[in-house]
Amino acid sequence: MILYYFVNQEFGLKDLREKRLKISDIVGLNDPFDFLSVAAPTKADRKMLLEWRQGMASDHGLICFSRNWHSPVQWGHYADRHQGLCLGFEINNSHLHQVNYVQSRPAWPEIPQPWPLNTKQRLIDQLLYTKFSHWSYEDEYRLFTSKESPDPDGYYYADFSDNLKLKKVLVGARSTLTRSDLCSALGSLAKDVDAVKVRLAFRDFRIVKQRKALEWR
């Protein structure tokens, strides 16, 4: 499956040069309801969820992708107002989890603890993959990864690999990045990666490929 990662130009070029993506911290995601999506009725239940999320965050991170690169909202929010990049990766489906968008928070299990395994697993799945429907424009897929050893900058990274294979780079409609600058950042990957400049569609609210080669030098 090909999925897309939106990023500003500075960090996008850094990702390409270093051939890796930054792993997001679970607690620091944009949506404060992430990993707390189930409606917890009591203070003790809410405390348990916070402790569970913190435990997850200490050992795991994730990379968030979208199935759709045509959304102007995505480019506006996550690619520096159309000045950034969108990186397309081929990722093994078995490593991905699609987000489920809902209008209302899932209910807390009605049965008392200790919960049977299937109840506990259903609750965990809801916490990992549920978001409010207003986020549905992201069309999000999640790639979870364990945290092993941080870089000197304190962050964790996932290297490009056969399971995270760069296939396409889309350059934002407002970006001034040249084709040669992009090729320089790609280095040895340039021959195998489709480089595309995008533009605003003429008839609808979409971002589309710029097909006139002379419009991007």
Backbone as CSV, one residue per row, in Angstrom:
resi,resn,N_x,N_y,N_z,CA_x,CA_y,CA_z,C_x,C_y,C_z
1,MET,0.847,-1.191,0.000,0.000,0.000,0.000,0.883,1.242,0.000
2,ILE,0.527,2.237,-0.820,1.234,3.511,-0.832,0.489,4.495,0.073
3,LEU,1.211,5.037,1.043,0.648,6.009,1.970,1.553,7.236,2.017
4,TYR,0.993,8.347,2.530,1.646,9.641,2.371,1.905,10.317,3.717
5,TYR,3.067,10.962,3.780,3.556,11.608,5.001,3.820,13.074,4.683
6,PHE,3.070,13.970,5.314,3.195,15.404,5.079,4.220,16.005,6.042
7,VAL,5.045,16.935,5.522,6.103,17.488,6.348,6.530,18.839,5.768
8,ASN,7.076,19.725,6.610,7.571,20.986,6.066,8.860,20.739,5.279
9,GLN,9.283,21.735,4.527,10.405,21.533,3.603,11.712,21.249,4.338
10,GLU,11.982,21.995,5.406,13.240,21.811,6.125,13.403,20.386,6.627
11,PHE,12.380,19.893,7.337,12.488,18.559,7.908,12.285,17.476,6.855
12,GLY,11.513,17.794,5.803,11.356,16.830,4.723,12.667,16.554,4.015
13,LEU,13.423,17.609,3.713,14.730,17.419,3.075,15.697,16.698,4.014
14,LYS,15.610,16.999,5.299,16.435,16.289,6.289,16.081,14.803,6.297
15,ASP,14.787,14.489,6.260,14.357,13.088,6.192,14.949,12.394,4.971
16,LEU,14.922,13.077,3.832,15.423,12.470,2.599,16.934,12.271,2.659
17,ARG,17.651,13.257,3.144,19.111,13.130,3.214,19.525,12.011,4.170
18,GLU,18.807,11.914,5.300,19.172,10.926,6.318,18.476,9.587,6.118
19,LYS,17.515,9.545,5.173,16.786,8.316,4.833,16.104,7.707,6.061
20,ARG,15.318,8.541,6.724,14.595,8.081,7.904,13.478,9.060,8.228
21,LEU,12.507,8.626,9.043,11.407,9.462,9.507,11.427,9.551,11.029
22,LYS,11.050,10.713,11.522,10.947,10.887,12.970,9.728,10.136,13.493
23,ILE,9.909,9.443,14.599,8.824,8.719,15.260,8.114,9.676,16.218
24,SER,6.796,9.748,16.120,6.022,10.669,16.953,5.833,10.118,18.359
25,ASP,5.863,11.024,19.325,5.612,10.672,20.713,4.106,10.565,20.942
26,ILE,3.663,9.506,21.537,2.234,9.255,21.732,1.571,10.357,22.550
27,VAL,2.227,10.835,23.585,1.628,11.842,24.457,1.603,13.215,23.781
28,GLY,2.479,13.442,22.795,2.585,14.759,22.189,1.827,14.942,20.897
29,LEU,0.908,14.046,20.562,0.162,14.157,19.313,-0.788,15.358,19.329
30,ASN,-1.198,15.799,18.135,-2.058,16.987,18.018,-3.379,16.843,18.760
31,ASP,-3.953,15.665,18.715,-5.270,15.429,19.305,-5.105,14.969,20.756
32,PRO,-5.524,15.753,21.746,-5.356,15.340,23.143,-6.199,14.123,23.524
33,PHE,-7.191,13.765,22.686,-8.001,12.578,22.943,-7.339,11.299,22.432
34,ASP,-6.241,11.417,21.678,-5.570,10.225,21.172,-5.153,9.315,22.316
35,PHE,-5.518,8.040,22.203,-5.209,7.000,23.186,-5.974,7.189,24.495
36,LEU,-6.954,8.103,24.472,-7.873,8.283,25.598,-9.304,8.353,25.082
37,SER,-9.569,7.715,23.970,-10.811,7.942,23.233,-12.046,7.313,23.863
38,VAL,-11.869,6.328,24.736,-13.022,5.662,25.353,-13.561,6.509,26.501
39,ALA,-14.883,6.592,26.618,-15.526,7.385,27.675,-15.368,6.670,29.013
40,ALA,-14.490,7.174,29.852,-14.227,6.560,31.156,-15.093,7.234,32.212
41,PRO,-15.994,6.493,32.865,-17.002,7.120,33.733,-16.510,7.569,35.100
42,THR,-15.450,6.984,35.618,-15.033,7.318,36.978,-13.607,7.870,36.993
43,LYS,-13.265,8.530,38.089,-11.916,9.078,38.248,-10.874,7.970,38.216
44,ALA,-11.196,6.827,38.820,-10.262,5.692,38.823,-10.047,5.162,37.405
45,ASP,-11.129,5.115,36.612,-11.004,4.656,35.227,-10.127,5.607,34.417
46,ARG,-10.318,6.904,34.626,-9.540,7.887,33.884,-8.065,7.837,34.287
47,LYS,-7.815,7.620,35.561,-6.435,7.475,36.037,-5.781,6.255,35.393
48,MET,-6.540,5.169,35.279,-6.015,3.958,34.666,-5.648,4.197,33.201
49,LEU,-6.510,4.948,32.477,-6.229,5.240,31.071,-4.968,6.089,30.923
50,LEU,-4.829,7.100,31.762,-3.646,7.954,31.688,-2.372,7.162,31.960
51,GLU,-2.431,6.277,32.925,-1.267,5.442,33.236,-0.973,4.473,32.097
52,TRP,-2.034,3.928,31.481,-1.833,3.025,30.344,-1.192,3.773,29.180
53,ARG,-1.696,4.991,28.892,-1.125,5.772,27.789,0.339,6.111,28.060
54,GLN,0.650,6.473,29.285,2.032,6.804,29.608,2.937,5.584,29.449
55,GLY,2.425,4.403,29.827,3.192,3.180,29.639,3.434,2.882,28.172
56,MET,2.399,3.080,27.354,2.562,2.918,25.913,3.607,3.882,25.377
57,ALA,3.533,5.134,25.800,4.428,6.167,25.283,5.883,5.918,25.670
58,SER,6.111,5.268,26.785,7.493,5.035,27.224,8.184,3.977,26.366
59,ASP,7.401,3.080,25.772,7.995,1.972,25.003,7.743,2.038,23.509
60,HIS,6.736,2.788,23.081,6.333,2.791,21.684,6.101,4.218,21.170
61,GLY,6.261,4.354,19.871,5.885,5.566,19.172,5.151,5.171,17.909
62,LEU,4.817,6.143,17.088,4.118,5.837,15.850,4.452,6.864,14.789
63,ILE,4.208,6.483,13.541,4.303,7.390,12.406,2.933,7.424,11.758
64,CYS,2.416,8.613,11.513,1.068,8.783,10.981,1.124,9.097,9.489
65,PHE,0.375,8.335,8.710,0.313,8.493,7.268,-1.131,8.752,6.842
66,SER,-1.282,9.205,5.614,-2.604,9.382,5.026,-2.691,8.570,3.738
67,ARG,-3.887,8.123,3.425,-4.097,7.428,2.151,-4.258,8.421,0.995
68,ASN,-4.428,9.707,1.311,-4.815,10.695,0.306,-3.872,11.893,0.343
69,TRP,-3.255,12.225,-0.800,-2.398,13.410,-0.849,-3.091,14.596,-1.528
70,HIS,-4.334,14.434,-1.954,-5.030,15.465,-2.723,-5.713,16.525,-1.859
71,SER,-5.755,16.326,-0.550,-6.498,17.240,0.331,-5.732,18.546,0.573
72,PRO,-6.302,19.706,0.208,-5.630,20.969,0.507,-5.537,21.236,2.010
73,VAL,-6.437,20.650,2.787,-6.399,20.839,4.237,-5.158,20.159,4.824
74,GLN,-4.860,18.956,4.349,-3.661,18.249,4.808,-2.398,19.052,4.489
75,TRP,-2.324,19.551,3.261,-1.167,20.347,2.870,-1.073,21.619,3.720
76,GLY,-2.216,22.215,4.010,-2.222,23.424,4.810,-1.787,23.187,6.239
77,HIS,-2.262,22.096,6.850,-1.994,21.838,8.260,-0.628,21.215,8.513
78,TYR,-0.201,20.319,7.641,0.975,19.493,7.945,2.154,19.700,6.995
79,ALA,1.997,20.473,5.955,3.089,20.723,5.016,3.319,22.223,4.863
80,ASP,3.310,22.921,5.987,3.687,24.326,6.039,2.927,25.178,5.029
81,ARG,1.604,25.034,5.030,0.736,25.862,4.178,1.112,25.741,2.699
82,HIS,1.306,24.493,2.278,1.577,24.156,0.876,3.002,24.498,0.437
83,GLN,3.857,24.844,1.385,5.251,25.117,1.050,6.152,23.906,1.282
84,GLY,5.595,22.850,1.845,6.384,21.687,2.217,6.316,20.552,1.218
85,LEU,6.489,19.342,1.742,6.572,18.137,0.928,5.569,17.100,1.413
86,CYS,5.283,16.162,0.536,4.505,14.974,0.894,5.284,13.776,0.369
87,LEU,5.656,12.872,1.254,6.474,11.715,0.902,5.588,10.478,0.816
88,GLY,5.660,9.786,-0.311,4.859,8.588,-0.510,5.678,7.332,-0.259
89,PHE,5.182,6.461,0.618,5.902,5.242,0.995,5.083,4.002,0.664
90,GLU,5.782,2.981,0.235,5.177,1.658,0.106,5.416,0.927,1.419
91,ILE,4.316,0.516,2.064,4.401,-0.090,3.392,3.612,-1.383,3.395
92,ASN,4.174,-2.392,4.002,3.499,-3.683,4.121,2.197,-3.522,4.911
93,ASN,1.089,-3.989,4.332,-0.223,-3.811,4.970,-0.303,-4.416,6.368
94,SER,0.433,-5.474,6.599,0.348,-6.141,7.899,0.928,-5.290,9.026
95,HIS,1.679,-4.241,8.666,2.276,-3.375,9.671,1.436,-2.121,9.940
96,LEU,0.306,-1.996,9.255,-0.483,-0.772,9.310,-1.799,-0.975,10.050
97,HIS,-2.297,0.104,10.603,-3.589,0.074,11.280,-4.378,1.309,10.859
98,GLN,-5.570,1.091,10.327,-6.410,2.192,9.872,-7.177,2.793,11.038
99,VAL,-7.250,4.106,11.071,-7.977,4.808,12.136,-9.478,4.733,11.858
100,ASN,-10.239,4.537,12.924,-11.700,4.516,12.851,-12.231,5.836,13.399
101,TYR,-13.031,6.540,12.600,-13.553,7.855,12.989,-15.003,7.717,13.468
102,VAL,-15.292,8.290,14.630,-16.611,8.129,15.244,-17.153,9.474,15.711
103,GLN,-18.477,9.551,15.836,-19.133,10.758,16.344,-19.104,10.822,17.870
104,SER,-19.214,9.657,18.510,-19.278,9.598,19.972,-18.194,8.673,20.502
105,ARG,-17.735,8.961,21.697,-16.688,8.131,22.288,-17.243,6.749,22.629
106,PRO,-16.495,5.683,22.335,-16.944,4.336,22.687,-17.176,4.213,24.188
107,ALA,-18.122,3.358,24.551,-18.489,3.198,25.954,-17.482,2.333,26.697
108,TRP,-17.338,2.615,27.963,-16.514,1.800,28.856,-17.150,0.415,28.990
109,PRO,-16.352,-0.649,29.104,-16.939,-1.996,29.269,-17.912,-2.051,30.447
110,GLU,-19.043,-2.652,30.206,-20.089,-2.697,31.240,-19.805,-3.740,32.305
111,ILE,-19.053,-4.744,31.966,-18.794,-5.804,32.936,-17.663,-5.391,33.872
112,PRO,-17.698,-5.843,35.124,-16.657,-5.452,36.088,-15.321,-6.132,35.779
113,GLN,-14.251,-5.534,36.276,-12.938,-6.162,36.156,-12.802,-7.289,37.185
114,PRO,-11.939,-8.274,36.919,-11.020,-8.392,35.776,-11.762,-8.781,34.495
115,TRP,-11.437,-8.106,33.395,-12.105,-8.348,32.133,-11.551,-9.593,31.436
116,PRO,-12.409,-10.310,30.727,-11.893,-11.390,29.891,-11.014,-10.826,28.780
117,LEU,-10.202,-11.663,28.192,-9.210,-11.223,27.210,-9.847,-10.492,26.035
118,ASN,-11.007,-11.001,25.532,-11.617,-10.362,24.359,-12.134,-8.959,24.674
119,THR,-12.631,-8.737,25.896,-13.080,-7.403,26.304,-11.899,-6.453,26.421
120,LYS,-10.826,-6.926,27.024,-9.630,-6.095,27.173,-9.039,-5.734,25.810
121,GLN,-9.010,-6.713,24.882,-8.444,-6.438,23.563,-9.299,-5.448,22.780
122,ARG,-10.625,-5.570,22.897,-11.516,-4.625,22.222,-11.297,-3.207,22.741
123,LEU,-11.141,-3.063,24.046,-10.893,-1.750,24.640,-9.570,-1.168,24.137
124,ILE,-8.526,-1.976,24.105,-7.218,-1.502,23.642,-7.284,-1.082,22.180
125,ASP,-7.959,-1.874,21.342,-8.101,-1.517,19.925,-8.828,-0.179,19.761
126,GLN,-9.858,0.024,20.567,-10.590,1.298,20.499,-9.688,2.466,20.898
127,LEU,-8.864,2.255,21.902,-7.971,3.315,22.354,-6.884,3.621,21.322
128,LEU,-6.401,2.597,20.647,-5.300,2.775,19.701,-5.743,3.396,18.378
129,TYR,-6.977,3.089,17.937,-7.351,3.401,16.558,-8.621,4.233,16.409
130,THR,-9.086,4.877,17.475,-10.332,5.643,17.403,-10.050,7.131,17.510
131,LYS,-10.672,7.918,16.606,-10.577,9.375,16.654,-11.950,9.980,16.369
132,PHE,-12.125,11.199,16.810,-13.352,11.955,16.551,-13.512,12.170,15.045
133,SER,-14.749,12.118,14.566,-15.027,12.158,13.132,-14.527,13.431,12.450
134,HIS,-14.359,14.518,13.187,-13.878,15.758,12.569,-12.435,15.642,12.056
135,TRP,-11.729,14.598,12.488,-10.379,14.346,11.992,-10.373,13.467,10.738
136,SER,-11.524,13.114,10.241,-11.582,12.108,9.170,-10.941,12.577,7.868
137,TYR,-10.778,13.897,7.696,-10.116,14.388,6.481,-8.677,13.858,6.370
138,GLU,-8.097,13.425,7.500,-6.734,12.908,7.472,-6.637,11.526,6.826
139,ASP,-7.737,10.763,6.835,-7.730,9.414,6.257,-6.488,8.655,6.733
140,GLU,-6.359,8.556,8.041,-5.093,8.174,8.676,-4.884,6.668,8.803
141,TYR,-3.631,6.289,8.596,-3.129,4.950,8.921,-1.959,5.124,9.873
142,ARG,-1.844,4.194,10.824,-0.803,4.301,11.831,0.182,3.141,11.722
143,LEU,1.459,3.502,11.845,2.532,2.516,11.876,3.197,2.626,13.246
144,PHE,2.987,1.615,14.083,3.568,1.621,15.419,4.973,1.033,15.388
145,THR,5.821,1.559,16.255,7.193,1.067,16.330,7.679,1.165,17.765
146,SER,8.568,0.271,18.126,9.127,0.320,19.475,10.225,1.371,19.529
147,LYS,10.420,1.934,20.701,11.509,2.882,20.933,12.732,2.096,21.386
148,GLU,13.808,2.238,20.652,15.014,1.498,21.016,16.063,2.436,21.618
149,SER,16.809,3.138,20.797,17.790,4.078,21.350,17.603,5.428,20.676
150,PRO,17.471,6.486,21.470,17.256,7.815,20.882,18.526,8.355,20.238
151,ASP,18.354,9.271,19.296,19.473,10.006,18.719,20.012,10.995,19.761
152,PRO,21.174,11.574,19.514,21.667,12.610,20.433,20.695,13.772,20.621
153,ASP,19.806,13.994,19.630,18.826,15.075,19.781,17.648,14.693,20.679
154,GLY,17.656,13.446,21.161,16.603,12.989,22.069,15.397,12.384,21.391
155,TYR,15.352,12.384,20.049,14.225,11.838,19.303,14.540,10.434,18.780
156,TYR,13.478,9.755,18.392,13.608,8.404,17.825,13.265,8.458,16.336
157,TYR,13.891,7.577,15.556,13.718,7.592,14.104,13.540,6.176,13.573
158,ALA,12.835,6.090,12.437,12.674,4.828,11.712,13.372,4.974,10.361
159,ASP,14.322,4.091,10.086,15.063,4.145,8.835,14.202,3.680,7.665
160,PHE,14.427,4.286,6.490,13.828,3.764,5.272,14.295,2.312,5.099
161,SER,13.408,1.469,4.607,13.733,0.043,4.483,12.753,-0.584,3.503
162,ASP,12.830,-1.909,3.356,11.868,-2.612,2.501,10.454,-2.504,3.056
163,ASN,10.319,-2.279,4.358,9.000,-2.109,4.974,8.580,-0.648,5.065
164,LEU,9.463,0.252,4.679,9.175,1.690,4.660,9.940,2.261,3.464
165,LYS,9.431,1.938,2.276,10.161,2.205,1.033,9.645,3.477,0.370
166,LEU,10.525,4.461,0.237,10.151,5.723,-0.395,9.927,5.506,-1.889
167,LYS,8.751,5.911,-2.373,8.406,5.734,-3.781,8.139,7.048,-4.504
168,LYS,7.732,8.085,-3.748,7.316,9.324,-4.398,7.572,10.513,-3.479
169,VAL,7.961,11.637,-4.074,8.051,12.901,-3.347,7.221,13.927,-4.102
170,LEU,6.246,14.504,-3.421,5.409,15.551,-3.994,5.817,16.883,-3.373
171,VAL,6.064,17.854,-4.228,6.538,19.165,-3.795,5.365,20.136,-3.804
172,GLY,5.152,20.824,-2.689,3.983,21.667,-2.501,3.806,22.756,-3.548
173,ALA,2.555,23.163,-3.729,2.213,24.150,-4.748,2.901,25.488,-4.506
174,ARG,3.164,25.831,-3.244,3.818,27.099,-2.919,5.313,26.951,-2.647
175,SER,5.834,25.747,-2.802,7.251,25.519,-2.528,8.119,26.126,-3.624
176,THR,9.271,26.655,-3.220,10.255,27.168,-4.184,11.382,26.168,-4.415
177,LEU,11.229,24.962,-3.893,12.256,23.930,-4.048,12.434,23.578,-5.528
178,THR,13.678,23.538,-5.982,13.942,23.197,-7.380,14.085,21.687,-7.535
179,ARG,13.962,21.261,-8.755,14.119,19.841,-9.041,15.541,19.365,-8.684
180,SER,16.533,20.188,-8.983,17.913,19.787,-8.695,18.176,19.728,-7.191
181,ASP,17.570,20.642,-6.423,17.729,20.597,-4.963,17.128,19.318,-4.391
182,LEU,15.977,18.933,-4.927,15.341,17.709,-4.461,16.196,16.496,-4.812
183,CYS,16.704,16.441,-6.022,17.553,15.316,-6.434,18.799,15.222,-5.564
184,SER,19.343,16.376,-5.202,20.516,16.388,-4.332,20.192,15.783,-2.973
185,ALA,19.033,16.130,-2.420,18.632,15.587,-1.121,18.363,14.082,-1.204
186,LEU,17.802,13.638,-2.323,17.493,12.216,-2.492,18.750,11.379,-2.659
187,GLY,19.782,11.951,-3.263,21.023,11.215,-3.460,20.805,9.942,-4.252
188,SER,21.234,8.823,-3.706,21.152,7.534,-4.406,19.718,7.071,-4.629
189,LEU,18.762,7.659,-3.915,17.362,7.262,-4.081,16.714,7.906,-5.305
190,ALA,17.349,8.944,-5.859,16.707,9.753,-6.895,16.251,8.929,-8.094
191,LYS,17.031,7.946,-8.485,16.700,7.163,-9.686,15.480,6.280,-9.500
192,ASP,15.111,5.989,-8.257,13.999,5.068,-7.981,12.760,5.761,-7.434
193,VAL,12.820,7.089,-7.275,11.718,7.824,-6.651,11.081,8.760,-7.680
194,ASP,9.762,8.756,-7.715,9.004,9.631,-8.612,8.887,11.009,-7.973
195,ALA,9.504,12.027,-8.593,9.456,13.399,-8.082,8.369,14.169,-8.814
196,VAL,7.454,14.784,-8.063,6.261,15.423,-8.634,6.084,16.809,-8.028
197,LYS,5.820,17.772,-8.866,5.392,19.092,-8.407,3.867,19.120,-8.462
198,VAL,3.222,19.693,-7.454,1.764,19.729,-7.438,1.270,21.163,-7.621
199,ARG,-0.004,21.280,-7.933,-0.653,22.580,-8.120,-2.092,22.486,-7.641
200,LEU,-2.774,23.626,-7.599,-4.200,23.642,-7.285,-4.974,23.172,-8.510
201,ALA,-5.995,22.362,-8.291,-6.860,21.953,-9.399,-7.627,23.157,-9.928
202,PHE,-8.026,23.091,-11.180,-8.726,24.209,-11.808,-10.244,24.153,-11.604
203,ARG,-10.793,22.967,-11.330,-12.247,22.817,-11.306,-12.818,22.410,-9.947
204,ASP,-11.951,22.013,-9.015,-12.478,21.603,-7.710,-11.441,21.893,-6.636
205,PHE,-11.779,21.573,-5.379,-10.901,21.850,-4.243,-9.969,20.675,-3.998
206,ARG,-9.038,20.464,-4.915,-8.088,19.362,-4.788,-6.694,19.852,-5.170
207,ILE,-5.708,19.117,-4.663,-4.326,19.302,-5.093,-4.026,18.203,-6.110
208,VAL,-3.435,18.584,-7.241,-3.203,17.631,-8.327,-1.776,17.786,-8.853
209,LYS,-1.377,16.838,-9.667,-0.039,16.845,-10.256,0.088,17.939,-11.313
210,GLN,1.224,18.651,-11.276,1.557,19.610,-12.336,2.157,18.817,-13.507
211,ARG,1.417,18.765,-14.589,1.839,17.926,-15.722,2.746,18.645,-16.717
212,LYS,2.855,19.958,-16.582,3.727,20.721,-17.489,5.126,20.778,-16.883
213,ALA,6.042,20.017,-17.450,7.380,19.880,-16.876,8.078,21.218,-16.763
214,LEU,7.821,22.132,-17.702,8.516,23.420,-17.707,8.085,24.320,-16.545
215,GLU,6.959,23.962,-15.895,6.509,24.750,-14.747,7.336,24.480,-13.483
216,TRP,8.174,23.458,-13.548,9.023,23.134,-12.388,10.429,22.809,-12.872
217,ARG,11.360,23.647,-12.555,12.742,23.467,-12.989,13.653,23.109,-11.821
